[in-house]
Amino acid sequence: MTCPTLIDLFAGCGGLTSGFVSEGFSPVAAVEFDRNAAATYAANFGQDHTQLVDISDWHDIPSADVVVGGPPCQGFSSLGTQQPDDPRNTLWREYVRVLIAAKPKVFVIENVDRFLKSYEYKLLEGEVRDGQLRDYQIVSAVLNAADYGVPQRRKRTIIVGSLNQTPHLPEPTHGSAASSEWTTLRSILKDVPWETETTSLPVSSTPFLGSEVPGTFKGMDIHVGRNPTQLSLQRYDHVPPGGGRFDLPQELLPDCWKNKPTGTTDVMGRLEWDKPSVTIRTEFFKPEKGKCLHPQWDPENPANRVNRPITHLEAALIQTFPKDYLWCGSKVSIAKQIGNAVPPLLARQIAKTVASLL
């Protein structure tokens, strides 16, 4: 039996492909414009089918059983400006162009939860109803990655389109709608050392499509810390699990927080051992921007506290990437790749559903 073939658009570091490969799919093309992300993808799944190109310039499109992809979501995101004319919002049109050329039996689109209420989604529905995709049926919903075994409360729009069968979405495997409880940070981070030995990635480079990129790195290579100021360390030390900036004494508050008595509750937040993480973002290493402090904090013994943000390794594990996954790029680039990725475990559950439609 031949493996079903896969095209991954806006592939990033390969989160979707990772989940689909684990279910027996064979990638025949992956399109990614960012060189470091494309190099990470190639390091894990092969350079021969990796296309380092703007999707609008990609025309040698093979046929495939399945097309997946997550068009850049910043235009729809609550963290962005949410401009209807943001050019990133129209990249789904390029996705549609590839669908028409590749003629897949099934396609999957992943995006932020707000995408379902966007004007662009209405246009997509129109293409399915009486446009270029009228031969497909679609189903869509906002899924929480925690409901599928990911130790992270990450809500994303998932759309599945099918050519020959009525599509469906994966049933939750964890949480209140399933027999298993949500996966916790303790279960996924228990073997990762609390201390970091360096703030730098190893000095290393690897060839990729005619140039050198930093890497490849894996495992403890990306368990890197930062150099916080003494003031930052004082702030970290006051924040208990589940807490945030409202736990800081007045003398440690910057003026911007003193003048903002409500909102931004995740800022300077600490994660909790026995719960999933909040959404891992691209700047998970900056506690001043969200809840990303390490969950270890002893109320009685200050010496038994871990006063740092999570590392790249910990963020990748929370996203359910394997510990030996290969990474290319700078610390900032790898963080962006991790934060933008579809959790491979969620992708695997979607892949199982897709396989049933082929």
N, C-alpha and C positions, 0 to 999 in steps of 0.2 A: 504494500500500500504506500503510495507516494505521499509525502508531507504536503499539506496545504501551504500555498505560497502567500507571502506577506509583503506589503509595501508600507513603510512607516514614514509619514510626512511630518515635518517640524519635529524630527526624531529626538532632538536634544541628546542627552547622554544615553538614551536607550531604555527608559523605564517601561514603555509599552512593549517594545520588542522583547525585553527580558521576560516579561510575563507570558508572551505568546510563544517564545522559543521553548519555555519550560513545558508547554502543552503540545509540543511537536510541530509547531509552525516553522517554515523555512523562509527567512527574509531574502527577497530578491532585489530590493532597493530601499534605501533610506536617504531622505533629503534633509539636510541641516545646513544652515547658513553660517553658524558660528564655528570657527575653525577648532577651538578647543573642545567644544561639545561633540563635534563630528569626529574628532580624534578619539575621544573617550568611547563613542559608539563603535568606531572601527577597531579599537583595541579589544573590545569584548566580543564583537560579532563579525569582524572581517572588514578589510578595507576595499575588497573588490566590488562590493555593491553600495558603498557609501558615497553619496553624491554631495560634495561640498559646493553648494550652489544656491542662489536665490530661487525659490520654487517657481517664480514667474519666468525664469530662464531655463527651466527644465522641460525638455520636449521629447527626449528619447525614453518614453514611458513604456515599461513592459506590462504585459497582462499579469494579473494576480488574482488569487481566490479572495483575498481580503486586503482592504486598505484601512489603515488606522492613522490617527493623528490628532494632535492638539494644537490648533492654530494659536499663535501668541494671544494671550488673554488680557494684556494690560489695558486695552481700550474698554473692556467690560468690567474690569476689577474694581471693587470698592476702594482699593488702594490707589487707583489711578484717577485720571480726570474724568473718565466716563464720557468722552466726547463721541457723539454718533459718527462724526466724520474722521475719527482716528484711522489712519491708513492700515493699522494692524487689524482692525475689525473686518476689513475686506479680504483678508487672506483666506477666509473660508471659501471664497469664490475660486481661488486657485486650487483648493482642495477639490471642489466640484469639477473643475477642469480635468484633474487627474482621474477622478472617478469615471468620467465619460470615456477617457482614453484607456484606462486599465480594465474597465468592465468587471469589477469584482462581484462575487456573489453576495458578499457582506461588507459593510463598512462600519467603522466606529469613529465617532468624534468625541473628544474630551475637551471640556472647557470649564471655566469658573461657573459657580452656581447662577450668577446673574445672566449668563448667556441665554437661559431659557426665556427671559423677559426682554431680550434685546430685539431691536428692529432687524438685525441680521438673522436672528433665528426665524422671524416671521418670513423673511425672504427665502430661507432654506425650506420652510414648510411649503411655500408656494412652488418651489422647484419640484418638490415631491408630489404635490397635489396635481399640477398640470404643466410642469416644466420639463427640464432636461432629466430629472430624476423620477419621472412619473412611473417608471417600472418598479420602483422600490417602495416598500412599506417601512416606516420608521416607528420606533418607540423611544421615548426620552424621559429622563427623570434626574433629579439630583440625588446622588448616592453619597453616603458617608463612608469613607475608607475604613473607619473603625468597625463598621458592620461586616467587613470582609477580612478581618484578622489583622489589619494594619494597626499598629500601636499609635494611632494618630487620628484625631477628629478633623478630617479633611473632607469638606463637601465640594463635590464637583458634578457638573452636568455631564451625563453620559448619554450619547445618542447611538443607537444601533439601527442600521438600515439593512434590509434583506431583500434579495431579488426574487426568491422563489418560495419563501416561507414567511409566516407571520413572526416577526422578531419578538424577542423578550429580553429582559434584563436579568442578571444573576440574582438569585435569592440570597438574602443575608446569611452569613455563616456564623456571625457573632452578634452579641447584643440582645436587646429585649425581644427581638423577633426571631431569635435562634436559640439553640440549646447551649451554646458556649458564651461565656462572658467576654467582654472586650479584652483584647490583649493589652497588658500594662507595660509601662516603661521598665519596671523591675525585671520582667521576663526577657526583655530584649537587650538591656544594658548591664545586666548583673555581672558579666564577665569582663567588662571594659574597665581598665584601671581608672581610679578617680583622678590620679595625678597625670599631668602631661609633662613630658621631658623636653619639649622643644616648642618654639613658636614658628618654626619654619619647615617647609617641605624639604625633603632631601634634594640635593643637587642632581638633577637627572633630566635627560631629554630623549625624545624618540622621534624618528622621521615619520611624517605624515603628508602624503601628497605633495612632495617636493620641498617641504620645509620642516624645521624642527619645532616641536612643541614641548613644554615641560611635562615630564612623566616618563614612564607610567608609574603611578603610585597605588598602593593598596593597603588595607588593614591599618596597622599602627603608623604607617607613613602619614596618614591624614588625621591622626589623633594629635592635633596641634592646638596649643593654647594661644593666649594673647598676653599682652603686657598692660594690664589695667593700671590706672592711677590709684594712689592710696585712697582718694575720695571714692572712686568706683568700688574698691574693695570694701570700704565702710558701708556703702549703700547695699552691696550684695549681702553683707553679713546680717542686715536687719530684715531680710525678706524670707519668710517661712514658705514652705510648700503651698502652692495655691495663692500666695500673696503677690504683692506688686508695689507700685510706687506709693500707695496709700499706707504702707507699713513703715515708711521712712520717717524718722523724726524731722521736725521742721527745719533744723539747722543743716540737714543734708539735702534739702530740696532745692533744685535750681529755680530761678524765678518763673520760668515757663510753666513749671508744675504747680508752684504756689498760686499762680494766677489762673489755673485751670482745675477747679475743685471737682469736676465730674468728667467722665469719659476716659478714653485711652487706658482702660483697666488692665490691659496686658503688659503695659510698659513696665520694665524692670521686674517682670514676673518670674516666679520660680515654678518649674514643673513639679509634678507629683509622682512618686514611685508607683503607686497602685492605681493609676489612671493612664489612659492614653495621653499623648502629647496634644497640644494645640497644633494647628497647621504649621508645618515647617516651611518657612519663607526663605527667600534668597539671601537675607541678611540675618540668619538665625544666630550669628555670632555677635550681635549687637543688642545687649539687654535693654539699652535705652530705646529700642524700637519694638520690643515685643517680649513675650514670655518665653525665655530661652535659657534661664539659669538652671544649672544642674539640679536634679531633684534632692540630692543628699543635703540634709540640714537637721542638725540635732539641737532641739530646744534647750537642752541642759548643758551640752558640752560644745562650746564654740570651736574646739579643736577638731571636732568631728563633722565639720561642715565643708562642703565643696563650693567655694566662692568663685565660680567661673561660669561662662556660658557653655553650652554643649559644644563639642568639637565637631569637625567635619565627619569623622568616623561615626560619632553618635547620631548625628543628623541623618547620615546615609543608612544606618541600621534602622532608625525610626521610619525611614521611607521604605524599608524592607529590601534594600539592596544587599546582596551577599557581602560578607566581610572581605572576600577576596576579589571583589569587583575592581576593575582597573580604571584609574582616573587620569586625565590629562588636563594641564592648565595650571594657572596660578591659584592661590588660595581663594581669591575673590571669584575667579571663574568657576572653580569646582563648587563653591558654595551656591552660585547661581544655578549651576547644572542640577545640583541636588534639590534645591528649592523649587525649581520649575518642573521636575520630573513627575510622571505618573508613578505612584508606588507599584513596583513589580508584582506584589501580591494581589493588589486590586486588579491589575492588568491580567493576571493569571485567571482570576475568577471570571473576568469578562471573556477571556479566550476560551474558557470551557463552554460558555454560552454560545459564542460564535461557532465553535466546532460542531455544536448540535444543530446549527442551521445550514451546514454545508452538505 
